[in-house]
Amino acid sequence: IFDEPDDPYKVSHFNENKDGLNRVSNVSEYSIVDGKPLNPKGRTGIAGRGELELWGPNHITLSLISRWAKKNNKLIVINNLRVLEIVAIRRSGSKMWDLPNGYIDIFESISSAHKRNFLESAMGISETGGVDRLRLIQQTDRWMQSGIILYKGYFDDIRNTDNAWIEVHAVNYHQEDEPYPDNFVPGDFIEEVAWKVLDDKTAMTRNNLWILKKMCIHLGAYNPFKGEVLI
């Protein structure tokens, strides 16, 4: 996605949103030592850029597309609270479910990145053309017309290093009315896409749980993530 130099001294700017690339952290202004940006949350024990695309903050969308869960056309209720389900992806070789996510591209707005990453990871837009492609885009525009920002900031991830880290823009797009997103087509390196009920049996990736808890609280839904600490 990005033509990032291996040598951080060749990076044109840090702590700025410039030339379409946002290198501003939502945590704080970060220090530059020996040409390298320093993780504002402290050391990880891993130097360099690691597996991440950019030196410094790597801004990523995290899309929580939700609806009220039903069984036999009746709302699922636990402890007198309605239960949510979300669109989740399962990557190849993994047993855990994740939220649709992806990088915010150069000169791309956050809202456009949410839509593009969802289309690419869950709806097979890369393999779709013509009228079908236009229909998918129009449907996604409707599903993701307005959302609630749940969190933006540092995200705990095994790929974070001392000099490169992930910051997420987590937005909840709650669907009250049909038609709901359906006919999922997994994107690259994704094995399965499905609606997953948020109950005590849901096997979601660990670093998503506290954001899912935030969504449940915001929507007044059953919360199976009571032990998670909110940030």
C-alpha positions in Angstrom: 0.0 0.0 0.0 2.7 2.4 1.0 6.1 3.0 -0.5 7.8 3.3 2.9 11.6 3.5 3.0 13.5 1.0 5.1 15.7 3.9 6.4 13.6 6.1 8.7 15.9 9.0 7.9 14.4 9.1 4.5 10.9 9.5 5.8 9.7 13.0 4.8 7.8 13.9 8.0 6.7 12.6 11.4 4.0 14.0 13.8 2.3 15.6 10.8 -0.6 15.0 8.4 1.1 15.8 5.1 1.0 14.7 1.5 -2.0 12.6 2.1 -0.3 10.5 4.8 -1.3 11.0 8.4 1.6 10.4 10.8 0.0 12.1 13.7 -0.6 9.9 16.7 -3.9 10.0 18.6 -2.0 9.2 21.8 0.5 12.1 21.9 3.3 13.7 20.0 6.0 11.1 19.8 9.8 11.5 20.1 12.2 11.0 17.3 15.6 9.4 18.4 18.3 8.5 15.9 15.8 9.2 13.1 13.3 6.7 14.5 9.9 7.4 16.0 9.5 6.1 19.6 6.3 4.2 20.6 4.4 6.6 22.9 3.2 3.6 25.0 6.8 2.5 25.8 9.2 -0.2 24.7 8.0 -3.5 23.3 11.4 -5.2 23.1 11.3 -5.3 19.3 13.2 -2.6 17.4 12.6 -1.4 13.9 9.4 -1.4 11.8 8.7 -5.2 12.0 5.7 -6.4 10.0 4.0 -3.0 9.8 3.8 -0.8 6.7 4.9 2.5 8.3 7.3 3.9 10.7 5.4 5.5 13.6 1.6 5.2 13.8 -0.2 2.9 11.4 -3.8 4.0 11.2 -6.3 1.2 10.7 -10.1 0.9 10.6 -11.9 -1.5 12.8 -15.6 -1.9 11.7 -18.2 -3.2 14.1 -21.3 -3.9 11.9 -24.0 -5.1 14.3 -27.7 -6.1 14.4 -30.0 -7.7 17.0 -29.6 -11.4 17.1 -32.6 -13.6 16.3 -33.5 -17.3 16.5 -36.6 -18.6 14.8 -37.4 -15.0 13.9 -37.5 -14.0 17.6 -35.0 -11.8 19.4 -32.5 -13.6 21.5 -32.6 -12.3 25.1 -30.2 -13.1 28.0 -30.8 -11.7 31.4 -33.5 -9.5 30.0 -31.1 -7.9 27.6 -31.2 -8.2 23.8 -28.2 -10.0 22.3 -26.1 -8.6 19.4 -24.5 -10.2 16.5 -21.7 -8.8 14.3 -20.1 -9.4 11.0 -16.9 -11.2 11.7 -14.0 -12.6 9.6 -11.9 -15.7 10.2 -8.4 -15.6 8.7 -6.9 -18.6 7.0 -5.2 -20.9 9.5 -7.0 -19.3 12.5 -9.8 -20.6 14.7 -10.6 -17.2 16.1 -12.9 -14.6 14.7 -11.8 -11.0 14.1 -13.5 -7.7 13.1 -13.2 -6.4 9.5 -10.1 -4.1 9.4 -7.5 -2.6 7.2 -5.1 0.3 6.6 -6.3 3.8 5.8 -4.7 4.6 2.5 -2.9 7.7 1.3 -5.4 10.6 0.6 -8.3 8.4 1.9 -10.9 9.6 4.4 -11.6 7.4 7.4 -15.2 6.8 6.4 -14.0 5.7 2.9 -11.4 3.4 4.4 -14.0 1.7 6.5 -16.2 1.0 3.5 -13.3 -0.1 1.3 -11.8 -2.4 3.9 -15.2 -4.0 4.5 -15.9 -4.5 0.8 -12.5 -6.0 0.3 -12.5 -8.3 3.3 -16.1 -9.4 3.5 -17.9 -8.7 0.2 -15.4 -9.8 -2.5 -15.3 -6.4 -4.2 -11.9 -7.2 -5.8 -13.5 -10.1 -7.8 -16.7 -8.1 -8.8 -17.2 -5.9 -11.7 -19.9 -4.0 -13.7 -23.4 -3.6 -12.3 -22.7 -6.0 -9.4 -19.8 -3.9 -8.2 -21.9 -0.8 -8.3 -24.7 -2.5 -6.4 -22.2 -3.6 -3.7 -20.8 -0.1 -3.3 -24.3 1.4 -3.1 -25.4 -1.2 -0.5 -22.3 -0.6 1.6 -22.8 3.2 1.4 -26.3 2.5 3.0 -25.1 0.1 5.6 -22.2 2.4 6.6 -23.9 5.7 6.1 -23.6 6.7 9.7 -21.7 5.2 12.6 -20.7 5.8 16.2 -17.0 6.2 17.0 -16.3 3.8 19.9 -12.6 4.4 20.1 -9.6 5.9 18.3 -6.1 5.4 19.6 -3.4 3.0 20.4 -4.2 -0.7 19.8 -2.5 -3.6 21.6 -1.1 -5.9 18.9 1.7 -8.4 18.6 3.0 -6.5 15.5 3.7 -3.3 17.5 7.4 -2.5 17.9 9.5 0.2 19.6 9.3 2.3 16.4 6.0 1.3 14.7 2.6 0.7 16.2 -1.1 0.3 15.3 -3.7 3.0 16.1 -7.3 2.0 15.3 -10.4 4.0 14.4 -13.2 1.7 15.7 -16.7 2.6 14.5 -20.0 0.8 15.2 -22.5 0.7 12.3 -25.6 -0.7 13.8 -28.2 -2.1 11.4 -31.8 -1.7 12.5 -33.5 -2.4 9.2 -33.3 -5.0 6.5 -31.7 -5.8 4.1 -28.7 -6.7 6.2 -25.2 -7.4 4.8 -25.3 -10.9 3.4 -23.9 -13.1 0.6 -20.4 -12.7 2.0 -17.3 -13.4 -0.1 -14.1 -13.8 1.9 -11.2 -11.5 0.7 -7.5 -12.4 0.5 -6.2 -14.6 3.3 -9.7 -14.8 4.8 -11.3 -18.2 5.1 -14.8 -17.3 6.3 -17.1 -14.3 6.8 -20.3 -14.7 8.9 -22.7 -13.1 11.4 -21.6 -14.2 14.8 -23.8 -14.0 17.9 -22.1 -12.2 20.8 -22.8 -14.6 23.6 -20.5 -16.5 26.0 -19.5 -19.0 23.4 -18.1 -16.4 20.9 -14.4 -17.0 20.1 -13.2 -13.5 19.2 -9.6 -12.5 19.1 -8.4 -11.3 22.5 -7.6 -7.7 21.5 -11.1 -7.1 20.1 -12.9 -8.0 23.3 -12.8 -4.6 25.2 -14.0 -2.8 22.1 -16.9 -5.2 21.7 -17.7 -4.6 25.4 -17.9 -0.9 24.6 -20.3 -1.5 21.8 -22.6 -3.7 24.0 -22.7 -1.1 26.7 -23.4 1.7 24.2 -26.3 -0.2 22.6 -27.7 -1.5 26.0 -27.1 -5.1 24.9 -26.1 -8.2 26.7 -22.4 -8.0 27.5 -20.5 -11.3 27.6 -17.2 -9.5 28.1 -17.6 -8.3 31.7 -14.0 -9.0 32.7 -12.5 -6.8 30.0 -11.1 -3.4 31.1 -12.2 -0.5 29.0 -9.7 2.0 27.7 
